[in-house]
Amino acid sequence: MTEPNSDSKEVRTARYKWTQPQCEICFRRDNPEKEPVRLKSPESERCVTCGLWNQDGIYIRIDPAEAPYPSLLKDPTPTGEMKEDF
């Protein structure tokens, strides 16, 4: 397993997105009473909780400053601002 990102909270909030991929194992552990909603054709992404790569297609909302393995924002706008890709 890789080490969690150690950026400062301010840097992480600016560079990372709030919608994060989570593997089924972590989702079921954190939400035993819920069924996950999944993407039909997910990409391989790293779980925000455990850091393992998966194609489960499950996403959660989490503060990137609190996430052990946050995903970076993609596609900066021409003005240099970052935007989330959904």
Secondary structure, 3 states (H helix, E strand, C coil): CCCCCCCCHHHHHHHECCEEECCHHHHHHHCCCCCCCECCCCCCEECCCCCCEECCCEEEECCCCCCCCCCECECCCCCCCCECCC
